[in-house]
Amino acid sequence: EIDGFQFIESYGENEAWRGVPIVVVTAKDVTQEERDWMNGSVQRIVQKGSYSKDELLGEVLTQVLVCTGRAIPN
């Protein structure tokens, strides 16, 4: 098993995956240092505790649509 940070690091090593965006959904309080480290590697960081279940699902759906070119971000 690996944690999310190890996944992001190893993900970038696979050339075939480099164009696939990462949306991080976490309950962890992400520090500014961690955000800085992920900058450029992830499309978006979504804090689970900041959203209701429906809002969280909507946010994830929005990011999928944006990443697939089916929606324009606000």
Sequence and secondary structure as in RCSB ss.txt:
>XXXX:A:sequence
EIDGFQFIESYGENEAWRGVPIVVVTAKDVTQEERDWMNGSVQRIVQKGSYSKDELLGEVLTQVLVCTGRAIPN
>XXXX:A:secstr
   HHHHHHHHTT GGGTTS  EEEESS   HHHHHHHTTT SEEEEGGGS HHHHHHHHHHHHHHHTTSS   
